[in-house]
Amino acid sequence: MIPMACSLFGINNDLAAQVVTVGFIISVVQDSSETALNSSTDVLFTAAADQAMQSPGAERQNAI
């Protein structure tokens, strides 16, 4: 889609290929960052829940 749009505006194919490459690299970095953030928040949530369950006086509830 990007090469077609570039041809409509008179941009050559080499530049269109570079635009596609940069977009691909950005999407890979973005996906990796989102996965890392999601995993780190999962670890943080699990640690907080575990610590809350191990504290004195914590009531245990069954998960539904």
Phi, psi and omega in degrees: 000321179295315178300324179294317179295321179295322179293329177295328181263007176079022179270136185289166185292328180297316179292323178297320178295322177294322178297317179296318180297314179297319178297321178295316180297317179298320181293323178294315179296319180296316180296318179296319180295317179296319179295317179296318179295317179297316180295319181292323178289329174297317179296317180297315179296317180296318179295319179294318179293320179294318179294322179294323180287334182270350181288148180298138178082005179287131178274136179268131178240144178280137176283142180268000000 
